[in-house]
Amino acid sequence: MRVLSRLEDAARNLHSVLTDPALGACVARTGDHPSLLVSAALKPEDVRTAVREAVCRARDDNAVLVVALLGHGFTTPQQTDLYYMVADSTTGSIGSAVHVGQLLTEAVDEPGVEGVVALVDTCHAAGATPDARGITGGVRAGRTRLSVLTAAAADQAARDMRLTFAVVDVLRQGVTDAGPLVYADAKLTEALRERIVGQVVGRFEYDNDPFAADGLWLARNARSAPGAGGGVVGQAGRQDLEEAVALWRAGTRLPARLTRSALDELHTFARRNEAAEAADPVWHDRVTDVVATLLGCCEIVTLLNTVFAEVLTSDLLRAARQLSDLPVEAEGAELLRDIVEYAALRMQKDGESPWKVPARFVAALALLAAGNEVDTRLREWARNTGVVTDFNDALAQLALEREQGELRLVVSLAGALNDWPDEVDAWLVGGERLPVHERFRCESADQRGVGRAIGAALNWARHRLPTPEQLINVDVAAPAHLLASWQPEEDKVGFRRLGVNHTVIMRWSGRMDPMEENAEMNDAARKALRNMAACTSGPVDWIGAAALKNRRQLEQDLETGRYDTAVGLDHHPEALHDVLEQLLPYAPIILWPRPDARPGDQRLQAQVEHHWHSLPAGFAQAYRERWSAGHGVCKTCLGEVRAVWHDEVWLEFCRPFEQRVVASPEEEL
């Protein structure tokens, strides 16, 4: 077939848009079969392998897969199935090409893949639509999602890569009245058909996954919020720049979407002498400083997207934000861009380089993503921006903090069947030679005796650690009746309360029981945590008093997966112990207000929503603030919320218990 002169340009433009964090937000892949695969020597197996590797990556990340097939395609005389052509393909041999419907069916049927969006820009492209029976008959029994955009009807030619170039234009310009996200839906199809003549743009949708965490979107909409950021500039940057420009040159308005080229033009204009002479010199300097900082932020974002292309995820960015002590307010619609921007603009102190705080964030990202090996490009950035010392200091300090953060003392009160236990078990977890286990007798079977036993466990743990390591994290695992009534961080251990110098997290000891059901229960919790990680806000289902009164319906809802993520009680029920007993096997996270909180107080729910990505560790500081004299009688802060929290760290600790076989009373793990 004829050479497609615009094929490579189309492919590169589409890949650029889809991997743009502000638009397609796809993660670029490198290696032998990268996310952009352009070659005049491709074999069918190259295409299948590339797609298979992408499917595995999407499966491991519980992500949506985007597949674009650009080039020649053909159908056989008696069928409409599309075959994608590569170097040596001929229309007389289906074995020399790739069966597109089968390729997409296998991709969408892979467990863990959250959905597939496909763009097929070939002749006869509508033949790429898979048979729905093949999807419903797969291993997922059809519980999946697929959306396919096609360039032409099954009996029609597609010319000049029109579909691909139209998609690129639409995604760059945005779709009017389509909301914050662009879906492969009727709106997008209409926008594409307005740009393409001579061929029929088609769309196939399959949606049979009622538990999907998010819609099957193709890109962020560049037109969704005019004047509210977008492009390479986030909300914080736009606010600072609009203020500076308005006071510099009254009446000057910024573009609705600030691109890199727009920043470059503004920077060039602001540095011209005539621009400086015609405006307030103080605000002229402020404009040039803000624009220079934003341009520097663009460089950091590009650098980090390149260095960490294989590992960059929302969870990793949030973990780095937390580790570098940036507030949750730094997170925005585009995580990486907005965190870097906030660090440079909002955390800068007088007389300091704007890159000092970003250097700490970059160091945190380097430690979390790559261990002790720091990419030379990051060190080169530190040299070029003059923050070598800050960067190295941050690496050393954060490495120590991370090491201390991985150490935890687990204290279990599993033996407290009705009241308080006679003894507690303790494990020191973290490090190469750990975990280690010890058992401590309680002087008395009451709260005071347990407090003294926890103090003894802390002393034992400290003596096991080499200096200068410190023990910060303490997990307290207890049965439901103690979780409902006990605040262990308030118990006096030594001279101070346990929570003054330690981050105390409450766990349910039931997940440590060596029962058959626990492996299934903990696996379900792991899946729920992965689903919650994809949520941009706090994924909490709040339960009111009416739902708790209908215990039979509540049990049915629990058994059918209605409450399997984070459950919040919007009040403090009288029978909290019984409620926790019912909820704990199903929900990995449970929250409730203290007894004197107002029932249904939306302000407490808003506090949980606001601080979600800093939890559960954020509760420790909230409880400390609650103890302070300045707290007064406030009933609407995070410190008024109690929680039982089972995260990945805890579930991994529980894994050996799931496989434990009890042969005799004296056997230990």
N, C-alpha and C positions, 0 to 999 in steps of 0.2 A: 504493500500500500504506500501511498504518497507520504513524503516526509511532512511532519507537523511542525512548521517553523516556529510557532508560538508556544509549543508544548512546554519547553523548559522554563520560559518566562512565566507562564501560567502557574506551573508547579511551585516555583520559588516564591511568587507573590502570594499564593494561597498558603504555603507553609509559613511565611512571615506573618500573615494575618492571624492564622490559627494559633501560633505560638506567642503572639503578642499578649503579655499579661493583662493589658487593659482591654483586650478584645476576645480572641479565642481562648486564651488562658490554658492552652494545651502545654504539656511538658515535652520539650524537644528531646529526641533520643539520638544517641551517637552509636558508634560501633560498626560492625560489618553490614548490618541492615538497619541503617538509621531511619529516623522519622521522615526525612526527605530522601527518597530513593529515585535518582534520575540516572539512567544509563542506557546506552544503545546496545548493551550486551546482556540484558536481563534474560533469565530463564524462568519458566513457570515456578520452579521450586524456590527461586529467589523471592518472588512475590509471596508465595505461601509462607516461607520462613519469616519474612519481614512482618507479615500480618500476625503470624503466630507469636512472635516475640512481643509484639505490641499487645496482643490479647493477654499474654502472661503478665505483662507489666500492669495492665488495667485490672486483671484479676487480683494481683498481689496488693494493689493500692485501692481496691474496691472503687474503681474509677470508671468513667464513661470513656469509651474508645471512639475516636473519630478516624474514619478511613476514607481516603480520597483516591480514586482510580482514574487517571487521566491518560488518554491515548486512543488507540484503535480498539474496536470491539466488533464481534460478529455474532450472528445467530445462524443456526442450521436451517435448512429449507423447511423442515417439518416441525420446528419448535421455535419458541420465542426466548429460550434460555440464552443469556448473554455470556460470551466467552471473551475475556480480557486478553489482548494480544501483547506479546513481548517480542524479543529479537527475532527468533526463528519461527514464530507462529504463522500458520497458513489457515485459510478458511476451509481447507479440505481436511483438517486434522484437529479434532477437539482436544486431543491429547497434547498438542503443542501450545495450548492456551490455558487460561485459568477460568474455571466455572465460577462466576461471580456469586450466583445465588447460594451455592454450597459454601463458598468462602465466608459469606456474611452469616449464614445459618450457623456454622460452627463457631464463629466469633460470638454471636449473641447468646448461644447456648452454654457458654463457658461459665460455670458457677463462680460468682464473685465479680464478674463484669456487670457494672451498673446499667449498662445499655450501650447501644452502638448507633452512631450517626454516620451515614455513608453518603458520599458525593460521587456520582459516577458521570464523568464527562467523556463519553464515547458515542459512536454511532449505535443505534438500537439500544440505548441505555436503559429504557424501561424494562428490558429483559433481565435486568439485574435484580428485580424484585423477587425475593425468595418465596417459595410456597409456604403459606402459613402452616400447613399440616406438618411440614418438616420441622418447624419451630415448636409447635405444640407437642410433637412426638419425641422431642429431645429429652435429655436428662433433667432439664428444669421444668419439664411438662408445660412449657410455654410461659412460665413466670419470668418474663423478661421484657425488654423494650428495644424497638428498632425504628429508625427513621431514615428513609432513603430519598435523596434528591437526584433526579435523573435529567439528563440534558436533552433527550429526544424520545419519541415514541419507539415502540419495538420494531416498527418497519421504516424508520426514518434515520437520515444521516444527521450528524452533529458537526458543526463547522467552526473552525477558528477558535476553539476553546472558549466559546461564548459564555457557557454556563460558569466556568471557573472565574473568568474576568468579571462577570456580573456579580458573583458571590463576593469576590474581593472588594468591589466597589460598594456593594450594599453594606458589608460588615464595617468597612472603614467610615462610611457616611452615616450609618445607623438607619433604623427603621422608625418612621414617625408613628406615634401612638402605640408602640409595641411594648412599653414597659421597660424595665431595666435589663431584660434578657431577650435575645433573639432566638426563637425556636424554628426548627424546620417545619413550619406550619403554613396556614393559608396566607398570613401576612407576608412572610418571606417569599412564598411562591408567587404571590401577586407582584411584589417588588421586582422579582427576577423576570417575570413575564413582560413587565413594562419595558425591560431593557433588551429582551431577546426576541427577535422575529425570525420566522422561517423554520422554527423547530419547536416542538411542544415540550415545555418544562413540566416534569411530573413529580409527584410526591407519593411515597408509600409510608404509612405509619402503622406500627404494631405496638400496643401498650397493654400488657397483661401482668403488671407488677404493682399491686396496690400498696406495697410497703416501701416504695422508692422514696429516698430521703429528699430528692430534689427533682425538678422537672428536667427533661432531656433537652437541655439548651445547647445551642451551637456556639454562641458568642455573647459577650456583653454588648448592650446596645449603646452606641456612641451618642444617640440622641435622647437617651432616657431622662437625663436631668440637666438641661442646658443651664450653664452658669454655676453648676455645683461640682465642678471638678471634672475629672476624666482625662483622657490622654495620658501624658507623662506627669501631670501635676494632680495631686490629691487635694482634699479639702483644706488641710492646714496650709499648704503652699499657696493655694488660690486666695485664701483669706488674707495672708500676709502680703501677697503681691497686689491684690486689689486695693488694700488700704494704702500701700506705699505709692502706687501709681496715681490714685485719686488725689493724694496730697501733693504729689509731684507735679502733675499736669491735670488740672481740673477738667472734667469732661471726657477724659480718655477712657475708653472701654476695652476690656480684654476680650479676645475671642471666646465663644462658648466652650470650645474644647481646645485646651492648650497643648499643642504638639511640640516636639523637640525643635522643629524648624521655627515655630512661632517664638519660642524662648530665645533661640539664636538671633532672630531678627530684633527682638526687643533689647537684647543685650548689646547688639551692635549699635542700635539707635541711641540707647542710653549713654553709650560711651563717646558719642560724637560731641564735639565742642558746642555746636549750635544747639543741641538738645540740652546740654548742661546749662548754657547761658540763659535759656528761655524758661527756666523752671527753678523751684526752690532747691538750692544746692544741698540742703540737709536730706531732703527726701529723694533727691537725685541719687545721692550716695546709697540711701537705703534701697532704692529700686535696683541699682547695680549689684548690691550685696545679695539681695534676695534672689535675683535672677541667677547670679553666679552660684549660689548655694543650690538652687533647683537644678541647674545644669550638672553640678557635681553629684546630686542625688541620682540623676539619670545615668551617669557613668557608673555609680555604685550598683544600681539595679541591673544594668546591662552586664556588669562584671559578675555579679552573683548569679544571675541567670545562666551565664556561661560556665562558671566554675562548678556550680552545683546543679547542672542541668539534669543529672541522673537521679538526684535525691531530693530536690526541693519540693516540699509539700507544705500544706497549710499547718499541719501539726508541727513540723520542724520549725517553721517561722514563728509560731506562737511560743514554742519551747525556748527558742533563742531570744525572743522578746522578754519572756519571763526571766531567763537566766541573766540577761543584761540589765535587769531592773527598770525596764521601760514600762510605763503604766498601760493598762488595758485600753485606755483612750487612744493609744497609738495605732490600734488596729482599725482599718477601714475597709472599703469595698475591695481595694486591691492591696492585699496584705503587705507584700514586700515593698512596694512603692510607698505606701502610707507609713509603715514603720520607719523606714529610712528617712523619710521627709520629716516626720515628727521628731525623730532623734536629732536631726540637724537644725531644725527651726525652733522647736519648743523646749529642748533640753539644754540649749547653749547658754552658758553663763558669760557675764561681761568679761572681756579680755581673753576668753578662751577660743580656740579654733572651733568652727562649727562641726569639725569632723572628729572631735574627741569622743563624743557619745556614740556616733555611728561606728567608730573604731571598736568600741566595746561590743556593739551588736554584731559586727562582722566577725570579731573574735569568737563570740558565742556560737555563731553559725558554723564557723570553722571547726570548733571543738565537737559540736553535736553531730556534724555531718561527716567529719573525716578523722576523728580521733586526734592524735598528737601531730599528724602530718599536716602542715599548713601549706597550701598551694603558694607557689612563688609569685603568682599574679596578685595575691592578696598582700604579700609583703611589699611588692612593688607599688601597689596603691598606697600603702601606708607611708612609704618613702616619698612618693610624689605629693602627698597631701600634708607632710610634715608631722605625722602622728605615730612615728615608729615606736617611741617610748610608751605612749598611751596604748598602742596596740599590743606590745609585748607585755606590759603590765596587766592588761586585761586578760591576755592568754594565761598568764601565770595565776592570777587571782581566780579566774573562772574555773580553771582546771582544779584548783584546790576546793572551791565551792561545789563543783560537780562531784568530786570524789566524796566529799562529806555528805552531799545530797543522796548518794547511792547507798550510804550506810544507814541502816535502820534497825531499831530494836523492836521486835514483835513480842508483845505480851499477850498471852491468851488466858482468858478466864472461862474456858470451855467447861470446866468442871462445876460451874455455878448453875446447877440444875434448877433450883428454886429460889435461892437467896444469894449469898456470897460464897465463894469457894474457900476450901482449906489450903489450897496451893495454886500457884500460877506457873505457867510454862513460859520460857523466854528463849527467843532465837535472835542471834546477832547476824544480820544478813548484809552481804556486800563484801567485796574484796575477794582475793584469790583463795584464801584459806577458809572462807566462810561459806555456808552458815554454821554456826555452832549453837548447841542447845544446852539449857540448864533449867532445873526446876527449883522453885523457891517456896518454902512453907510460909503460910500466913500466921502471924502471931495470934490472930483471932479471925474468925470467919465473919468479918464485917468490913465496912468501907475503910476504916482506919487500918485494919490488918492488911488489906489489899494494897493500900497506899504505901505501907512500909515494905511490902514485898516488891513493889515496882521500884522503890528506891534502891533496894538491894540488887535488883536486876540491872539498874542503871550503873551502879558501882562495879558490878561484875563485867558489864559490857565495856566500861571505860578502861578497865585493866587489860582487856583483850586487845585494845587498839594501840598501835604505835603512835608516838607523838609525831607531829602536832595535830593528828586527826581528832576531830570533835564529833560527838554524836548529837545530831540535831533532830532526826526524825524518829518518832515513837508511834507505832501502830498498836492500838489497844483493841483486841478482838474479844467480844463479849456476847452472851446470849441476849435475846430480844428484851427480856424483862429488865436487864441492866442498861441496855441501850436507851430504853424509854425513860429512865430516871436518873442516870448518872452522867456527870460531866467530869471525866478524869483529869482534864487539863486544869481544873480548879483545885484538885487535891494537893495538899502540901507534901512535897518530897524534899527532905532536907530543910533548907531555910526558905525556899520559895515554892510557889505553885509550879506544878509540872509544866504548864503551858507558857511560863515566862521565858524559858530558854530552849524550849523544845516545840517542834511542830507535831501536834498530836492529832492523829486521824483515827476515827472510830470505824471498826470493821465488825462484821457479823461472824461470830465463831462457827456458825452453822456451815459455812463454806469450807471449813477445815475437816468436817466429819468424813470419815472413810466409808461413804455409802455409794452405792451404784449410781444413784441419781445425781450425785454431785458433779461428776464429769460432764454430764449433759447440761446441768444448770450453769456451770462455769463457762462452757463453750458458748451457750446462749448469751451469757453476759459479755463475752469477748466480741461476739457479732454485734451486739447492741452498742458497745463502746465504739466500734468502727463506724457504725451508722451515725452515731452522735458526733463523731469527729468531723464529719462532712457538714455539719450544721454551722451556719454563721452566727446564730444566736443560741441562747440557752434552750436546749431541747427538753424542756420539763413539761410533763403532763400534770396539771394541778387537779387534785381531787377535793371535792367539797363534802360537806356533812351528808348531803342526800345520797351521794354515791356510796358512802361508807355504811349507811343504814341498810341498804339493800345488799347484804352480804352474799346472797346467792348469785345475784347478777355480777357483783364484783369478782367473785370466784370464776364465773364463766368468762368475764373479760380478761382475767389474768391467764386462764388456760388457753385462750385463743389469741394471745399475743397483744392484747389491747394496751397493756402497761408493761413494756419490757425494756424501757430505756431509763430515764430519770423520772421519778415520781415525786411530786411535791404535795404535801397536805396543806390546804389553805387555812387550816386552823389546828389547834392542839386538841385532839379528841380525848375524851375522858378515858377510854380504854385503849390508850396508845400502844400498850404492850401487845394486846390482841391484834391490833391493826398491823403492827410491825411483823408479828408472827405470820400473818397472811401474805404480806407484800414481799418480805425479804427473799424468798426463794425465786422470785420472778424478776424483780427490778435490781440492777446493779447499784443504783444510787437512789437513796430516799432522803427527802428533806422535810422538815416540819418546824414550825415556830415554837418558841418557848411558851410555857403555859399562860403567861399574862399578855400575849400578843392579841391584837384585835382580830377576830375571825374574818377570813376573806380579805385581809389587808393587801391591796394591790401594791402598796409601796414596798413591802417585803419581797414580793415576787419580782418587782423591778430591780431590787438590789441584787437578787440572785442572777437575773438576766444580765445586769451591768457587769458583774464580777465573774461571770461564768468561766471564762478562760483562765482565770487565776486560781480556780478551785481545784482540789480541796485545800491546798496549802494556804490559800487566802483566808480561810476561816481562822487560822491561828492568830494572825495579826488583828482580825476583827474582834476576836475574843479579848485580846490584850487591850485594845482600845475601849472595849466595853467595861473593863475593870478600872479605867482611869477616872479621876475625879471629874474631868470635864464631860464625861459621857452623860451624866445627869439621868433623866428619866426617859431618854430616847427609846422608842419601841419600834423604830422603823429602819434600823441599820442592819447590816449583814450579821453583826454579832448576836442578833436575836434569832438566828436560824441555826438549828441543829441538823446534823447530817450523818448518815452511814454511807460510806463511799467505798466502792469496790472497783478500782481502776486496774489497768494492765499489770502494774507492779504487784498488787495484791493477788490477782488471779494467778500470776506466775509463781508466787510464793505458795499458793494453795495447790499447785499442780501435783507435787509429790504425794499429797494426801489423797488425791483422787485415785492413785494406783496402789495405795498402801494395803497390805494384807496383814491383819492382826492375828498373830499366831499364839501369843501368850501375853499376859498382863505386863511382864517386865520388858517386852520388846519396845524399842524406841525407833523413831525414824533415823 
